[in-house]
Amino acid sequence: MGREAGRLAVTLDLLTDALVMVLQHGVYCQSARQPGKPAMDIQIVSQQIQQSKELVQSVMDELRSNRDTTAH
């Protein structure tokens, strides 16, 4: 898919690694108001990382679609 898609794939992997670390941290930083849930800052950070992953994935899908369209 080319250099750009490769860079996006690496970015997606890095975001996944960051998400895993944040979620692991969330196991130890529990919310005082919501027992059994991560602290609010952990929830917000994990949500933002997930949204970033979705954005990168959508760009990769668009690149793939454009490549398939121009190939035909």
C-alpha positions as a Markdown table, in Angstrom:
| # | Residue | x | y | z |
|---|---|---|---|---|
| 1 | Met | 0.0 | 0.0 | 0.0 |
| 2 | Gly | 3.0 | 2.2 | 0.0 |
| 3 | Arg | 5.1 | 4.3 | 2.3 |
| 4 | Glu | 2.2 | 6.4 | 3.7 |
| 5 | Ala | 0.1 | 3.4 | 4.6 |
| 6 | Gly | 3.1 | 1.7 | 6.2 |
| 7 | Arg | 3.7 | 4.7 | 8.4 |
| 8 | Leu | 0.0 | 4.7 | 9.4 |
| 9 | Ala | 0.2 | 1.0 | 10.2 |
| 10 | Val | 3.1 | 1.6 | 12.5 |
| 11 | Thr | 1.2 | 4.5 | 14.1 |
| 12 | Leu | -1.7 | 2.2 | 14.6 |
| 13 | Asp | 0.5 | -0.3 | 16.4 |
| 14 | Leu | 2.0 | 2.4 | 18.6 |
| 15 | Leu | -1.5 | 3.6 | 19.5 |
| 16 | Thr | -2.5 | 0.0 | 20.3 |
| 17 | Asp | 0.5 | -0.4 | 22.6 |
| 18 | Ala | -0.3 | 2.9 | 24.3 |
| 19 | Leu | -3.9 | 1.9 | 24.8 |
| 20 | Val | -2.8 | -1.4 | 26.4 |
| 21 | Met | -0.5 | 0.4 | 28.8 |
| 22 | Val | -3.2 | 2.9 | 29.8 |
| 23 | Leu | -5.8 | 0.1 | 30.3 |
| 24 | Gln | -3.3 | -1.8 | 32.5 |
| 25 | His | -2.7 | 1.3 | 34.5 |
| 26 | Gly | -6.5 | 1.7 | 34.9 |
| 27 | Val | -6.6 | -1.6 | 36.7 |
| 28 | Tyr | -4.6 | 0.0 | 39.6 |
| 29 | Cys | -6.1 | 3.5 | 39.4 |
| 30 | Gln | -9.7 | 2.9 | 40.2 |
| 31 | Ser | -12.4 | 5.6 | 40.4 |
| 32 | Ala | -13.5 | 6.6 | 43.9 |
| 33 | Arg | -17.0 | 7.4 | 42.6 |
| 34 | Gln | -17.4 | 4.4 | 40.3 |
| 35 | Pro | -15.9 | 1.3 | 42.0 |
| 36 | Gly | -14.7 | -1.2 | 39.4 |
| 37 | Lys | -14.0 | 1.4 | 36.8 |
| 38 | Pro | -10.8 | 3.1 | 36.0 |
| 39 | Ala | -10.2 | 6.7 | 37.2 |
| 40 | Met | -11.9 | 9.3 | 35.0 |
| 41 | Asp | -8.6 | 10.5 | 33.5 |
| 42 | Ile | -7.7 | 7.0 | 32.5 |
| 43 | Gln | -11.2 | 6.6 | 30.9 |
| 44 | Ile | -10.7 | 9.9 | 29.0 |
| 45 | Val | -7.2 | 9.0 | 27.8 |
| 46 | Ser | -8.2 | 5.5 | 26.7 |
| 47 | Gln | -11.2 | 6.9 | 24.8 |
| 48 | Gln | -9.0 | 9.5 | 23.0 |
| 49 | Ile | -6.5 | 6.8 | 22.0 |
| 50 | Gln | -9.3 | 4.6 | 20.7 |
| 51 | Gln | -10.7 | 7.5 | 18.7 |
| 52 | Ser | -7.3 | 8.2 | 17.3 |
| 53 | Lys | -6.9 | 4.5 | 16.3 |
| 54 | Glu | -10.3 | 4.7 | 14.5 |
| 55 | Leu | -9.2 | 7.8 | 12.6 |
| 56 | Val | -5.9 | 6.2 | 11.5 |
| 57 | Gln | -7.8 | 3.1 | 10.4 |
| 58 | Ser | -10.3 | 5.2 | 8.4 |
| 59 | Val | -7.5 | 6.9 | 6.6 |
| 60 | Met | -5.9 | 3.6 | 5.8 |
| 61 | Asp | -9.2 | 2.3 | 4.5 |
| 62 | Glu | -9.6 | 5.4 | 2.3 |
| 63 | Leu | -6.1 | 4.9 | 0.9 |
| 64 | Arg | -6.9 | 1.3 | 0.2 |
| 65 | Ser | -10.1 | 2.3 | -1.5 |
| 66 | Asn | -8.4 | 4.9 | -3.6 |
| 67 | Arg | -5.7 | 2.4 | -4.6 |
| 68 | Asp | -8.4 | -0.1 | -5.6 |
| 69 | Thr | -10.3 | 2.5 | -7.6 |
| 70 | Thr | -7.3 | 3.7 | -9.6 |
| 71 | Ala | -6.2 | 0.1 | -10.2 |
| 72 | His | -9.3 | -0.7 | -12.1 |
